[in-house]
Every structure is written in C-alpha cells, then in structure tokens.
Amino acid sequence: MEATNTTEDTTPLFSVSMDIPYDVRFMDIVLVWMGGNSVLAGCDQNESDALSLAIEETLSFLINAYPEAETWEQIRIEYVLLPKGLTQITIANAGPPVHLSRIPLYNPQNPSESEIDGLWYFLARSVVDDLTFKNLGWAGWQAVIQKRLARTSFKHKHADKTQDAKPDRKMSFTTRVATPNDAAELVDLTYDTYRYSYPAEHFYHEPKLRQVIEERGILSIVVEADGVIIGNSSFVLSQHTPRCAYLCSLMIKRAFRQSRAIIHLLNEVDRFIAASSMDVDLCHAGMVTTHTGSQKAGTKLGFMPVAILLSQTPIVDFRGMTTASVDRESLLLVIRLTATPQNPILYIPERHHAVMAPLLAQSGLNCSISGEQEAPLAMHSAFTSKEELNDGSAFITMTQLGQDISLRLQKRVFMLKAKGIQTIVILIPAWRPIPPNLDLVMASMHAIFTGIKPVSAQECYLVYCAVSGPVDFSLIKLSDTLAVALKDHCEQLFQELVAEQSE
C-alpha cells in the first residue's frame, strides 16, 4: 500500500511529537494528546474518532510485537497538519520488521478465527485514507497514517510587531560598550537573529558570556532603543593572537532591520576602531558569502578582503533571510589595519603574485612580494592546532618550519579528518622565504592557496585550505571585484587539485 501522493505544499501548518516507551499503559496519554491535536486541526468528532482508532490499533500492534524492547527504547509519534486539510501521523518504530504479507486479511462479511489477528489492520485502514509501513533500513520502520479533513480551523497566531517596529522619527538610538550585566539581553538578541545556529556557543550561555565580557575577552558595542538592546557587534580578543581583534556577531533585532539602527551601530564600531580603543595592530572578520550584505557593511568600515576560507562553517539560520541550500559556507577574510605594517617583504609562491598584489595594496599592506624559496634549516617542524568542533573546522599554525614539514602536516591532517573535521586551514609564515615546492607539498594534503592572514604588524601567514568535500564556487557571492578575482584563482587551483587524470 503506497502513501497518498500529494503535489501540494508540504510545509506543515503545525507539527507536534511525543515519545513513549513500548508499554500499552501509555496508550491513554497518547489518545488524549491525539484528541487535543485534532481539536486544533479542526477535526469533527467522526474524524477525530477515526484518527484515534487508527493510532490505537497501530500502536497496540507495534508494542505487542516487540515485548523484548529495552527500557530506554521509545516510539516517536508525530502529528502533522499539512495544507488543504491533510493530516499525517507518523510512528517511528525500532521493533521487528513489519511484513504486511503475513498479516491475515480479515473478512468482515465472513470472519474466521484464523483471520482475527488481522482485525487491527482492517480497522485501522478502514477509517483513514491511507496506512503505510515504510522500511527505513538501519533507522527501523515507520508507520504513516493519512486522512484528509473536510475542513480545517487552525490559523497561525502572529505576534503583534507594532510595539517593536516604531517609526524611525519616534525612536532615539544610543550606542555604548556592553557591560557584564548586558549578557542576558545579548543572549536574547543572538536567538532573535540566529535561533540556535550561531557558532560562538558562549552567546547562548549568560554566565559564560557575562564572564568573558568581564574578563575583556569580548568587547561588545551595542545599540539601544528606549533602553533596550536591539543591536550588537563584538570584538573577540585572544591571547594566542594578542595583536589582532576579531570582529563578529553583527546583529540587529528583526523588528529594527529596516530602521537606522544598523547605521548607528556601524558608525560606533568605526569610531571605536579609529580611536584605538584596543591595543591591537589590526582587526579582522570572516564575512559570510551566501549573500553580500555583511561584506558591503564591512567595506563601509574599511575592511578589505585578503583571503577566502573555503567551506569553513555550517550555514547559520539568519532569521528572516533565505540563503542558498548548502550545508557549509565559505567565509571572506577581511582586515582593517590600525598600525603601520612592519613587513617590507611578504614571501608568496610566484603563481599567486598577480592576484595577491592588488589585494595587498587595497588593504594597506604596502610591501613587496617575493617568491624566494629556502629549505628549512631545522630538522623538525612545530605547529599549534586549534579545533572548532562546532564548525567542523581546524587551524594549524606553523611555528617552526622543519625538513619534516610534509610528513608532520600529513599526520596532523589525517588525525583531524579522522575526528570528523571537514575543513582545515593551514597557516605558513609569510615573513620568511618559503619552503621549496610549497604548493605541491600542500596539494599532497588536498590543500590549496586561498590568500594571506595578517595577525600583527610583523606577522602574516599564507593561507592554505584543505577541504573534505566538493566546493561549489558559484555559490560564493562576493561584492569586491578583487575578491572575485581571488575566488576565480582559487577555483582554478581547486579544479587542478580534484580533476581526474585521463588514462
């Protein structure tokens, strides 16, 4: 028996689920829950009784068929109301396989004792439009019950936004540096902007956020309306790179996205950087590339692109914005200098000079470029490794180039990928001559050159990205023409790396 095939919109009007043990004593709880859902959906009494009968018979069969269920095993029941009145109930079952061919066909006109075991199936099917059992392989089995309602009464309740979305002329915005006491409001703002998809986890934990603000690990600039925080942008300061600050979390409360709040916030961030409020040589940021909005905002603040971090992070759920349907997003690394660079020469493999020279000049890194190579004198290489498990990414920073650089890096990359890390960024010092054939060494680890990353006035690194899967460069949206040229350059390198050789 096949499930009803519908071509209509499958976005649920509502969806609710519950879990119960494999124990028939919980049946009454399920039936009460079912009745409440049916009232919300708009079922008449006959429709509600039919759905209750179908779920009761099906659940009883599944529970009784699995008497050896462990105490921790549960059945999940989901009640979904789809458009045009289609009600769908699914039951996820980890019990024995369901063989419909072995269920006796109950004949109500002439029932026999041998057919009584098929009565439940006959009853359940007769009161709904469809009852299907699906084999989900390792995920067990799923029963799907469908019934079309004569009418539905469920309507979404929309929050009244008129209280928040006041006209600009009536609003007075103020900006300031956040204090530890603002942690709770910042957590709420993070959820309002990203739900639970923002990668910096401490923005969802008030005590942790309060502590890191108090310790000045984060400096947050907030914009307020009538004393309520409605926007935030934060600088992260790390002891590992004390001469640069990471600008992140540009957030504006959804009700204020069409107001001038963003302008007030950006202006205050600009003033904060210009006033040398932090003892750093530069600020950097990772701009999303599923859209160009944040990149344009960064340009207004004087941030210029220097690298692309391929497939760097999971897509965030930016509420109110539709983004490309991809699992991971590339970031555009941008910088704003706050001190004069002290590196007269950057050492970059010659193949990348043409694309990098204009990017360096645009960013203010006024230095010459050299392709000089020099074999490492040290026997052994050294590096630091930082894993971002929430992002599925890792950074390897070379602190000493040795003759075993290829072997050491290959081992580390292998171990990181074995942990499930999907993207590895390898940083090679660019203030000294580069090891011979560096691009080939990196290619052996499926890593390609994607730009440079300054971390102080004296230190700048070459950026190589090693990814575990394909990269769709057409989905990387960039607003800066020089950044587009870098993307094209990276795509060519990537295609050379993954292209199959003809036999």
ABEGO torsion letter per residue (X at the ends): XBBBBBABBABBABBBBBBBBBBAAAAAAAAAAAAAAAAAAGBBAAAAAAAAAAAAAAAAAAAAABAABBAABBBBBBBBBBBGGBBBBBBBBABBBBBAAABBBBBAABBBAAAAAAAAAAAAAAABABBBBBBAEAAEBBBBBBBBBABBABBBBBBBAAAABBBAAABBBBBBBBBAAAAAAAAAAAAAAAEAABABAAAABAAAAAAAAAAGABBBBBBBBGGBBABBBBBBBBAABAABBBBBGBBBBAAAAABAAAAAAAAAAAAAAAAGABBBABBBBBBBAABAAAAAAAAAAGBBBABBBBGABBBBBBBGBBBBBBABBBBBBBBBBABBBABABBBBBAAAAAAAAAAAAAAGBBBBBBABBBBBABABBBBBBBBBAAAGBBBBBBABBBAAAAAAAAAAAAAAAAAGBABBBBBBBAABBBBBGAAAAAAAAGBBBAEBBBABAABBBBBBBBBABBBBAAABBBABAAAAAAAAAAAAAAAAAABBBBX
